[in-house]
Amino acid sequence: MRTVEILSILGTLLGGFASGMAALEKKLVKKLRDRGATSEKKAVELQKLRPLSLWRISRLKRANAIKEVESGKLYFDESAFRALRKKRALIAITLIVVSVFLFIIFHR
């Protein structure tokens, strides 16, 4: 298998994984918004979450987009989530620019 084919397959797999994680995150955020959990006073408990959902919540907690006020009670911080999305977009754009640059250099 050639390097190009391996990179193509790897890119497809990583893209699929990233899309799945983004969809899961969107679902969790929607769940909190729909339940009105947008402040400390309105925090809710999310029950029966799968391991991947728990993992996404822990990542969003580290970014302060989801905050825990009591044991198990969570709320969604819109401004922190907006900042996280801007940061992610900047990282994605940087990766694309670097990838294009490397492609141009090594395919001469």
C-alpha positions in Angstrom: 0.0 0.0 0.0 1.3 3.4 -0.9 1.7 6.3 1.5 -1.0 8.3 -0.3 -3.5 5.4 0.2 -2.6 5.0 3.8 -3.0 8.7 4.5 -6.3 8.7 2.6 -7.7 5.9 4.7 -6.4 7.5 7.9 -7.9 10.8 7.0 -11.3 9.2 6.3 -11.2 7.3 9.6 -10.2 10.4 11.6 -12.8 12.5 9.9 -15.5 9.9 10.7 -14.4 9.8 14.4 -14.3 13.6 14.6 -17.8 13.8 13.1 -19.2 11.3 15.5 -17.7 13.1 18.5 -19.0 16.4 17.3 -22.5 15.0 16.8 -22.4 13.5 20.3 -21.2 16.7 21.8 -24.0 18.6 20.0 -26.6 16.1 21.4 -25.3 16.6 25.0 -25.3 20.4 24.6 -28.8 20.3 23.2 -30.0 18.1 26.0 -28.7 20.6 28.6 -30.2 23.6 26.7 -33.6 21.9 26.3 -33.7 21.2 30.0 -32.9 24.9 30.7 -29.6 24.1 32.4 -27.9 27.4 31.5 -27.0 28.6 35.0 -25.9 27.4 38.4 -29.5 27.7 39.8 -30.9 25.7 36.8 -28.4 22.8 36.9 -29.7 19.4 36.1 -28.7 15.8 36.5 -28.1 13.7 33.4 -28.8 10.1 34.0 -27.9 6.9 32.3 -25.1 8.2 30.1 -22.9 6.0 28.1 -19.1 5.9 28.5 -18.5 8.1 25.4 -21.0 10.7 26.6 -19.3 10.7 30.0 -15.9 11.2 28.2 -17.3 14.1 26.2 -18.8 15.7 29.3 -15.5 15.4 31.1 -13.7 17.2 28.1 -16.3 19.9 28.1 -15.9 20.3 31.9 -12.2 20.8 31.5 -12.9 23.5 29.0 -15.5 25.0 31.4 -18.3 24.7 28.8 -20.1 22.4 31.2 -19.9 23.1 34.9 -20.8 20.8 37.8 -22.3 22.5 40.9 -23.3 19.6 43.0 -22.5 15.9 42.7 -23.9 15.1 39.3 -25.7 18.4 38.6 -24.5 20.1 35.5 -25.2 23.3 33.6 -24.1 24.6 30.2 -21.9 27.8 29.9 -22.7 29.4 26.5 -19.8 31.9 26.5 -17.2 29.3 27.5 -18.5 27.0 24.8 -18.3 29.8 22.2 -14.7 30.4 23.2 -14.0 26.6 22.9 -15.4 26.5 19.4 -13.3 29.5 18.4 -10.2 27.8 19.7 -11.1 24.6 17.9 -11.7 26.5 14.6 -8.3 28.2 14.9 -6.6 24.8 15.5 -8.4 23.3 12.5 -7.4 26.2 10.2 -3.8 26.0 11.4 -3.7 22.2 10.7 -5.1 22.7 7.2 -2.6 25.5 6.4 0.3 23.4 7.7 -0.9 20.3 5.8 -1.2 22.2 2.5 2.3 23.7 3.1 3.8 20.3 3.7 2.0 18.8 0.7 3.4 21.6 -1.5 6.9 21.1 -0.1 7.0 17.3 -0.4 5.2 16.9 -3.8 7.6 18.7 -6.0 
